Amino acid sequence: MDDFSLNEMLEMQRTLQEQYKDKWKPINPERGKDQLLWMIGEIGEVIDIIKKHGGEAASQDKELRAQLVEEMADVLMYYNDVLLCYGISAEELKQSYISKFEKNMKRW
């Protein structure tokens, strides 16, 4: 499988949002806070798997790993919704990420 780009994920999230536009609140800055809170909840589910079973089991046991990866996908879905809510593009995020990386490389 090729790399899975941020642009691909964002497009999938746009499609998902369009599919449920009559059921879900619209993507906008006001909804961003809610999406961040839902994302934190999903991060909690990732942590629960690791806390209950240990990191080694979560990465090695086939069923636990599948659960872990699924929860990580949920985190990414909400993360991408947050980007959409605030209109943050993949290119904008890339530039900021590179800048932060460069700062961190010189930090210590």
C-alpha positions, 0 to 999 in steps of 0.5 A, a space after each residue: 500500500 502506498 502512503 496515505 496522504 493528508 489530502 486523501 484523508 481530508 477528501 474522505 472526510 469531506 465526502 463523509 461530511 457531505 454524506 451526513 450533512 442532514 444529520 450532522 452539524 456543518 463543518 465550521 469553526 464553531 464545530 471545531 471545539 466539539 470535534 476536538 473533544 470527540 477526538 480526545 475521547 477517541 484518544 482515551 479509547 487508545 489509551 484504555 487499550 494500552 493501559 488494560 493490556 500493555 503496549 507490547 500486547 497492543 502491538 503484538 496481539 492480532 486482535 488487540 492490534 486491530 482494535 488499536 489501529 481502528 481507534 487510531 483511525 477514529 482519532 485521525 478522522 476527528 483530527 481531519 474534521 478539526 482541520 476542515 473546521 478551521 480551514 487548515 490545508 495540508 500545505 499549511 500544516 506541512 509548512 508549520 510542521 517543518 518549521 516546528 521540526 526545525 525548531 525542535 532539532 535545535 532545542 537541546 
